[in-house]
Amino acid sequence: MDKIDKPFRLLVATGNQGKIRELRGLLSDLPIELMGLNEIDGIIEIDETGATFRENAGLKATGYARQTGLWALADDSGLEVKSIGGAPGVQSARYAGTNTGYDVKIGTLLKQIDAVGGSDRRARFVCAMALADPEGTILYTAEGICEGRIARGPRGTFGFGYDPVFIPDGFDLTFGELRDDIKQQISHRARASAQIMRYLRDFIDV
């Protein structure tokens, strides 16, 4: 692969502003201009039909790169809870209904855990990322995992998604309570981003 000219534009293949904000922080020391799907007109949404986080990340990276002619970084991430068979898993964003808020999703999740006894609250966040060139060729994939457990109820107002009920190993606070600087060291997205950043450094003259 040839060296990438800098600075260059990298499409973050999501409309989730929380993810975009988090990635901007994680990749802030690279000469990259990040932009989200909401900044481009006429985008056709890519269906997430993969059976795994990695497959969905690849589908999105390829699809949005080809639509826009831009480098595209896509992630698919979610929460896996041991006691309920790894649910919600790849369905995390669609759990309890595609258009329901995360207050409803979290409430449904806690009820489901309680329904099976609730004693085993082990869980993990998983993030898979895929980087595609403007032709849609996947050049690199990465995966990050953060182990932890599910709180009895939501706590904290930081972060997004299931963050208020996820307590990472080694902490007593949820992701919704932890400061961003700590989360950016230990989260599943931070760990996947670190691998992507190492890859990009090889091809950007920094």
FENBEL-V79582 format. One record per backbone hydrogen bond with DSSP energy under -0.5 kcal/mol. CO is the residue of the C=O (numbers start at 1). NH is the residue of the N-H. If there is no record, write none. Layout:
co = [CO	CO]
nh = [NH	NH]
//
This chain:
co = [4	8	9	9	10	10	11	11	12	12	14	15	16	17	18	19	20	21	22	23	25	27	30	31	31	32	33	35	36	37	40	43	47	52	53	54	55	56	57	58	59	60	61	62	63	64	65	65	71	72	72	73	74	76	78	79	80	80	81	81	82	84	87	88	89	91	91	92	94	97	101	101	102	103	104	105	106	107	108	109	110	111	112	113	113	114	119	121	122	123	124	125	126	127	128	129	130	131	131	132	133	137	137	140	142	144	146	147	148	149	160	162	163	163	163	164	165	165	166	166	167	168	173	174	174	176	176	179	179	180	182	182	183	187	188	189	190	191	192	193	194	195	196	197	198	199	200	200	201	203	204]
nh = [205	33	11	71	12	35	13	73	14	37	37	17	20	21	22	23	24	25	26	27	28	30	32	7	8	34	10	12	39	40	43	45	49	56	57	58	59	60	61	62	63	64	65	66	67	68	69	70	11	74	132	13	130	128	126	89	82	124	84	86	85	87	81	91	92	94	95	95	97	100	104	105	106	107	108	109	110	111	112	113	114	115	116	116	118	117	121	150	82	148	80	146	78	144	76	142	74	139	140	72	136	133	139	131	129	127	125	169	123	167	163	165	166	175	176	155	151	167	168	175	149	171	168	177	178	157	158	182	183	184	185	186	187	191	192	193	194	195	196	197	198	199	200	201	202	202	203	204	204	4	206]
//
